[in-house]
Amino acid sequence: MHPPAYQHLLLSTLIWLPIGTGVLILLLGEERARLGRWLALFGSLTTLALTVPLWYGFDRASAALQFRQTLPWIPRFHALYDLGVDGISLPLVVLTAFMTVPVVIAGWRVIRERAAQYFAAFLIMEGLMLGVFCAADALLFYFFWEAMLIPMFLIIGIWGGPRRVYATLKFFLYTFLGSVFMLVALIYMYVKGGSYAIAAMQALPLTLEEQRWIFVAFLLAFAVKVPMWPVHTWLPDAHVEAPTGGSVILAAIMLKMGGYGFLRFSLPVAPDASRELDALIIVLSLIAVVYIGFVALVQQDMKKLIAYSSIAHMGFVTLGAFVVYEIVRHTGTVQGAGMGMDGAMVQMISHGLISGALFLCVGVLYDRMHSRQIADYGGVINTMPAFAAFMVLFGLANTGLPGTSGFVGEFLVIIASFRASFWYALLAAVTLMLGAAYTLWLVKRVVFGPVTSPRVAALKDLDGREFLVLGALAAAVLLVGIWPAPLLKVLQPSIQHLVTQAIATKLGAP
């Protein structure tokens, strides 16, 4: 039975519709910026709507790539325009489409200079990010991976804060230089195997020495993007200087590409090297979880605190991805080995929603007072009760409160870590205490207490646009927290297949 014709075009439409809309907004120019705003909203909402048939048409019993479209791209290098999604990439596609809508709405009135270029940059970046998650050809993956740096570079560089040039150059150099090593690894595997297909690279026989070099090359690319300690220093600078929308997309989507890269490339392409070097990743992840949590505790800038919080929470993603080998070593069985990867994926989705929401909350306050310093606030609940309710909810979700999405992923990773080692689980659980400490400390100082500033006393509560954005994110955080079963059902066949790939050796291959 052949799938409906629309399925072959759905992923291409998802990718190129926002890009095309962005280009159209650029062509309309600043003179028609109002029309450009409406086009941006239409483009982002239509892209989100297209994920509905994608989600409901997805076969949850299969680990294979679905909604495939394959066309010639660069025949000389056997590179194809090859698209497809599985249970790992589908939730990230939906998250990308979902998070772009509040970014467009949040910038509706705030962005007054070069508004057309601003909205166009976000829509073009949305399409390129969707391309990263949909690419089934490694060269196409690399094309989208690098291309989406350009709109983010412009967003921080044009609409950012006073140190935006420094922050954007640091962001670009870190991420670009890391990606060069990934390109070298991809070219090496193409020369060896004759194909850029990701599936062919995953099946390519490689010696342990080859796998080590390939693993290190991937590590340099993906660790910077996550970002893992100690290559994390670009992220706080980028977040502090980026406009609110840039911070939301950076935290909610772009960081997830590093975690996605580990799951899509490092584990299945170099399983023996991953097994040999898993302790390195676990140690770096635990350092991020614990040390960066303490760094977050002393921050005075709200954005910087949430940025460091992101690094700590993303440590759970890499921990969950690589603890599989320790589980197999410790228990002698693969039973439950996929729990860490399930947790890593849920954590990526959850962190995308929560961190995006927290940055939008900071944006709401910044739009009114033009300050991100925690000391400038206090008693916001007295003048902005609706906003305070949302910020407290997102703060509690950030601490991993049961009933919110923040709990599910962290719980799964900690249980998986416990199966591997009591000490891993203990250190991972420390972040729950640290996360509660710095998040509740932030909420206490900003939201609660008496009004100490006349500027805070003059604040106005959320308008309809802001309430809609934060309300949608609150609903998503609670939905995933209370009812994670649909997400886990989509993930599990692909995660089980990935576990099989990750624990299989390539050393006995001919």
Secondary structure, DSSP 8 states (H G I E B T S, - for coil): ----HHHHHHHHHHHHHHHHHHHHHHHH-GGGHHHHHHHHHHHHHHHHHHHHHHHHTS-TT--S-EEEEEEEEEGGGTEEEEEEE-TTHHHHHHHHHHHHHHHHHHTTTT--SSHHHHHHHHHHHHHHHHHHHHB-BHHHHHHHHHHTHHHHHHHHHHHS-TTHHHHHHHHHHHHHHHHHHHHHHHHHHHHHHS--BHHHHHH----HHHHHHHHHHHHHHHHHHTT-TTS-THHHHHHHHS-HHHHHHIIIIIHHHHHHHIIIIIHHHSHHHHHHTHHHHHHHHHHHHHHHHHHHHT--BHHHHHHHHHHHHHHHHHHHHHHHHHHHHHHSS-TTTHHHHHHHHHHHHHHHHHHHHHHHHHHHHHHHHS--BGGG---HHHH-HHHHHHHHHHHHHHTT-TTSHHHHHHHHHHHHHHHH-HHHHHHHHHHHHHHHHHHHHHHHHHTSS----HHHHT-----HHHHHHHHHHHHHHHHHHH--HHHHHHHHHHHHHHHHHHHS-STT--
